[in-house]
Amino acid sequence: MANILLKLVLVLVLVCMVEGRLFGAETVKAQASPSCQAVFGVPENETCFDITQKFSLTTEFFIAINPNINCDKLFVGQWICVAGTVN
């Protein structure tokens, strides 16, 4: 009886593993990695919008090359990427 129970548990574990892969439970997306080629030191009272306008950047590209930026908490002297690539 224990042998049958063990086999049943193993089959259930195998089925759960296969179904997880089929439905993307283990899928991990690779994050884009930006490469910065030019930086800009934030002056007083500058916003992310001001910087995107000054360097003719789209908001999407600006965020892509500065993935950890918090536009609500910019500080004077903070280095911001203003030119680069996203892989």
N, C-alpha and C positions, 0 to 999 in steps of 0.2 A: 504494500500500500504506500509506504514512504517513497519507494522508487517511482511510482506513477505520479505522486504529488510533486516530486522533484523535477520530473520531466515536464509536467504541466507548467510549473513555474518558469523553467528555462524557456519553453516555447512562448509564454506570455512576455517575458523579458525581450526575447528576440523580436517578436511582433511589434512591441512598443518602440524598439530601436529603429526598426525599418520604417514604421509609420512616421516617426519623428523626422527622419531624413526625407521622406517623400513630401511631407508638408512644410519643409523648410525650418523646422524647429532648431536645427543646428547650423543654419546658414548665417555666416557673419560677413557683412559687407566691409570691403577694404575702404578705409577712409582716405580721402584725397590728401595728399601731402603737398603743401605749398612750398615754393622756393622763392625767397625774397631777393630781389636784385637792387632795390633802392629803398631807403627808409627816410622818414620825415619826423622831426621832433615836434611834438604838439605844442603850439604857443598858447598863451592865455586866452580863454574864452573861445577856443576852437572846438567845433563839433565834428562828428563823423561825416555829417552831411557837408560841412564846409570843406573837409579834406577831399571828399569824392568830387566835389565841384572844382576845387583848385587843380586836381590832377586828372580831371576828365575820366573818372572811373565810374562804372556802374556799381550800384549798391551790392549786387550779388558778387561781383568780382572782388570788391573791397573786403567783404566778409570772408570770401574764399581764401584770400591771401593773408587775412588776419583772423584765423578761426577762433581764437580765444579772446577776442576783443570784447569789452563791455562798453558800448558807446555811452552809457549813462554815467560812467565813472572814468572818463578820460582825465589825465592829469598833465600839468605843464611838464614838458620834457620827456613824455612817454614816446618811445620809438614806435612808429607805425609804418608798416610796409605799404609802399605806394606804387611799386612795380615788381612784377614777378610772374611766376607761372604756377599752375595747379595741376598736379599729375593725377 
